[in-house]
Amino acid sequence: MKPYSNLKKDELKKELDTLLTEYKNYQALNLNLNMTRGKPCIEQLNLSMGMMDVLNSSVDLTCRDGFDCRNYGVLGGIDECKELLGDMIEVPKENIIIYGNSSLYVMYECVSRSMTNGVMGSTPWSKLKKVKWLCPVPGYDRHFAITEYFGIEMINIPMDNNGPDMDMVEKLVSKDESIKGIWCVPKYSNPDGTTYSEEVVKRFARLKPKAKDFRIYWDNAYSVHHLYDDNQDFLLEILDECKKAGNPDIVYKFTSTSKISFPGSGIAALATSEANIKDIKNQMRISTIGYDKVNQLRHVRFFKDLNGIKDQMKKHAEILRPKFELVENVLEDELKGLNLAVWTKPHGGYFISLNTCLPIATSVVDRCKKIGLELTAAGSAFPYHKDPNDSNIRIAPSFPNLDELKMASKILALSIKIESILYLLK
Amino acid sequence: MKPYSNLKKDELKKELDTLLTEYKNYQALNLNLNMTRGKPCIEQLNLSMGMMDVLNSSVDLTCRDGFDCRNYGVLGGIDECKELLGDMIEVPKENIIIYGNSSLYVMYECVSRSMTNGVMGSTPWSKLKKVKWLCPVPGYDRHFAITEYFGIEMINIPMDNNGPDMDMVEKLVSKDESIKGIWCVPKYSNPDGTTYSEEVVKRFARLKPKAKDFRIYWDNAYSVHHLYDDNQDFLLEILDECKKAGNPDIVYKFTSTSKISFPGSGIAALATSEANIKDIKNQMRISTIGYDKVNQLRHVRFFKDLNGIKDQMKKHAEILRPKFELVENVLEDELKGLNLAVWTKPHGGYFISLNTCLPIATSVVDRCKKIGLELTAAGSAFPYHKDPNDSNIRIAPSFPNLDELKMASKILALSIKIESILYLLK
């Protein structure tokens, strides 16, 4: 089929009629499909059911250093859990703090703490006239929601296949003291699936921001979330690079087991320099006596070590890989040669990122919704929900089953075709 | 024995020699006793081991409304858990938000949120010149640590057997718009074991603070933590009173299962008006996708209903009661008639509060520490750790065993006698 852009008006109209008939047929099915969020499916959840058996009333709940996990105490998390998550994200356990069930919350708290009490004795951000933040785009909507909630001005940073535009990042942070942080998903990024190149990581580690309380918010959410055994991305470990660069305190690295064990009942952690940990614990000990150590122990007893986590991730991959490939194939079949959209084929993570060639993302998402396919709202991957090109659509293939995914992908492709023609006929 | 105050100098010196010999004998034992914190003992922890069995890999982890507790979602907590904790603190489930494992953290977050984003659209407290807080004393050191951390000026409010001095509270909040809150432990208060009278609760409910964003922080930590079946304190439910008084939004009520199930792995909750819940959820949905629902389900499946909780609390009481009575009896035996100290005999909660008649609390605590008895630092029950009379000592009998408690109580009494004489001989 020829690209639509090469078709004459009457050819386009004829094609549109065919497509609208197809659309009506889907409408008649009263579908209820959802591809909005990176939510594991039931088969993935079942992979962790063994976690419900490792602790029972006849098991000793004492951790390695002899502490009774059932009681109060152990502010920063139990030693063996720090070690497990440390191994997972390639950081010594001395650099780890274990939190509750949500790494999003840990990031929120880091910004909140900086607002009220500053960073290592700096002026609390809430006392400053203006606080700004760098946001590589497209990015994670929940990151942007945090900085927006605190009234922090967000600046878009373009992404390419190597990561954020580092010339722009370096230029901005070196000049503007009101820039206090940057959101990064450095591996299998949300939504593009990009992994930052070694050069990009090294340039991050060498950043010389004007603001001494500037921190890189390094959300390593998908560190072990590969889709392929033989085709995995590699990410340089940033804490070590920052140390080498004489910049040890510049990064907060976040991780969690949310997409490894149960999403709602996992373990989140922060990895950072000893100096940052000391600063953070001064606040942590005010806010809590400690997080859920029994759940920390449960994770350690279930996974045992990094190999246990890697085995689990292979099982996740076997469930997710066919779903990603199905979506990619349907889009290929339906849109090949039409020059209507481009989309990613990630090696890991939870999303396929699609960009329409025409500014029609909003109307495509609306059109899908009208016949029962829920997609993440257009613009979600951008600060203030403003996609300058109105072209990005985030696809989350993890939750629906293969039949649902096939239909959903076809409806998406169909809606892209229809809206493209309507745009061209304007 | 006569009160020391009636003894002549030489009689005091003679008595002191005897006491110091006794003290040296304890010193020789190289003791390591701890009565610092309200920490459940191992026998109490064992009461909840059944909780490790209610969920296993063959149990369905779907909650009442059909939601899979293993996955993301359900921001405010699962329905049956709201109902369980609601029943426990006499509040409809519609007024409940379930959090993570720490009610201290929930209180911290409420203050933090008010600092950065205000209360129901009010000016964020961090933007105000001055924020003040009322602190009934003696009170809970961790409460005072939160307000101190946020730079909030704390004002002492005297307590009597009915609760805080309400004349003073009403006078202050009605005039001073910078007063934004008050810390309350209304039942079996920490450390005095006081339960607020009906009149005090009603006056709280009718408060007319100048600051529209003033909130009562009602830490109902010991709602079901009775020591006696037949001798229980009764506390009027405040949310309902506030509603009746046309003051529905003035209170945040906090609770948790920390001293019911496992201290480090329980469930915390906030109870407040629908309007406050709406306001709080606007922040909550930014900071997390939801708290640990599997642990919520675990608690519901273990306790089943309020009766399950009450049965559990009776078992706790059977372990705690002898410990409280032992301490009370030893103090009675050792100090009777000497007019050196008065102490509480609470009907519930976790503490005995002792006040020396002379300003010697600091030196008594130091003297105990020198021979291996750790007590909560003198002054801890007061803002900025300043006990105006240097007389209050908080005793936490829950963790040590009976033999340890007996020795600890004797050492405490002995140290009080010694320091009293040293003071009188000055």
Interface residues (C-beta under 8 A of the other chain):
Chain A: R37 K39 P40 I42 L45 S48 M49 G50 M52 D53 L55 N56 S57 V59 L61 D68 C69 R70 N71 Y72 G73 V74 G100 N101 S102 L104 Y105 Y108 E109 S112 M115 T116 N117 P124 S126 K127 R142 A145 I146 Y149 F150 S258 F262 P263 G264 S265 Q283 I286 S287 T288 I289 G290 Y291 D292 K293 V294 N295
Chain B: R37 K39 P40 I42 L45 S48 M49 G50 M52 D53 L55 N56 S57 V59 L61 D68 C69 R70 N71 Y72 G73 V74 G100 N101 S102 L104 Y105 Y108 E109 S112 M115 T116 N117 P124 S126 K127 R142 A145 I146 Y149 F150 S258 F262 P263 G264 S265 Q283 I286 S287 T288 I289 G290 Y291 D292 K293 V294 N295
